[in-house]
Amino acid sequence: MKLHNLTPALGSVKNEKGRLGRGEGSGSGGTASKGHKGAKARTGYKSKRAFEGGQMPIQMRLPKRGFKNINNVTYVAINVSRLQEIHDNYGLTEISKVALYNEGIINKGDKIKVLGNGELSVKLNIIVDAFSATAKTKIEAVGGTINA
């Protein structure tokens, strides 16, 4: 037994406030420690979320800016040079979204666009969402196939 393990016996310690508003003898009679009148003194009081006491709330004071385009499509860009690295490091000859996800290169649900930066020296079968014109020519130049 140590000092930090000691606790009072069950039932020996009472709640400091006791029963609120049950006579002056309790020490918290009358207003029951809620002050005088007003909504906060009443039963069932619940303030609105982000209520600032009648002051214009911050979400209404700040201006609205811009919009989110629901038709926007964002692609993960992979260059031709990166395709060469993927082939060298992982030995993939067919590069698809599933293969790239399994190797941890992309996240699930990412859309992929192949861009034409770099050189490619291997024949690859590539199945992704989009290609740039230079990427198409470089992949087809070494005998690779494209499926968009």
GILINKA-V859705 format. One record per backbone hydrogen bond with DSSP energy under -0.5 kcal/mol. NH is the residue of the N-H (numbers start at 0). CO is the residue of the C=O. E is the energy in kcal/mol with one decimal. If there is no record, write none. Layout:
NH_CO_E / NH_CO_E
//
This chain:
4_1_-1.3 / 5_1_-0.7 / 5_2_-0.9 / 11_8_-2.1 / 13_11_-0.5 / 19_17_-0.8 / 20_27_-1.9 / 21_18_-0.9 / 25_22_-1.0 / 26_23_-1.5 / 30_28_-1.1 / 31_28_-1.3 / 33_30_-1.3 / 36_34_-0.5 / 40_37_-1.3 / 41_37_-0.6 / 41_38_-1.0 / 44_41_-0.9 / 50_47_-1.9 / 54_51_-1.2 / 59_56_-1.3 / 60_56_-1.7 / 61_57_-2.0 / 68_66_-0.6 / 69_67_-0.6 / 71_68_-1.2 / 73_71_-0.5 / 75_110_-3.6 / 76_74_-0.6 / 77_112_-2.5 / 79_114_-1.2 / 80_116_-2.0 / 82_78_-1.6 / 83_79_-1.8 / 84_80_-1.9 / 85_81_-2.7 / 86_82_-2.2 / 87_83_-2.4 / 88_84_-3.0 / 89_85_-2.5 / 90_85_-0.5 / 90_86_-1.5 / 91_85_-0.7 / 94_92_-0.6 / 94_124_-2.5 / 95_93_-0.7 / 96_126_-0.7 / 99_95_-2.4 / 100_96_-2.2 / 101_97_-2.5 / 102_98_-1.6 / 103_100_-1.3 / 104_99_-2.5 / 105_99_-0.8 / 109_106_-1.6 / 110_73_-0.6 / 112_75_-2.2 / 113_129_-2.4 / 114_77_-2.1 / 114_112_-0.5 / 123_121_-0.6 / 124_92_-2.7 / 125_123_-0.7 / 125_144_-2.6 / 126_94_-3.0 / 126_124_-0.5 / 127_125_-0.5 / 127_146_-1.1 / 128_111_-0.7 / 129_111_-1.7 / 131_113_-2.1 / 135_131_-2.1 / 136_132_-2.0 / 137_133_-2.1 / 138_134_-2.4 / 139_135_-2.6 / 140_136_-1.6 / 141_137_-0.9 / 142_139_-1.1 / 143_138_-2.4 / 144_123_-1.9 / 146_125_-2.4
//
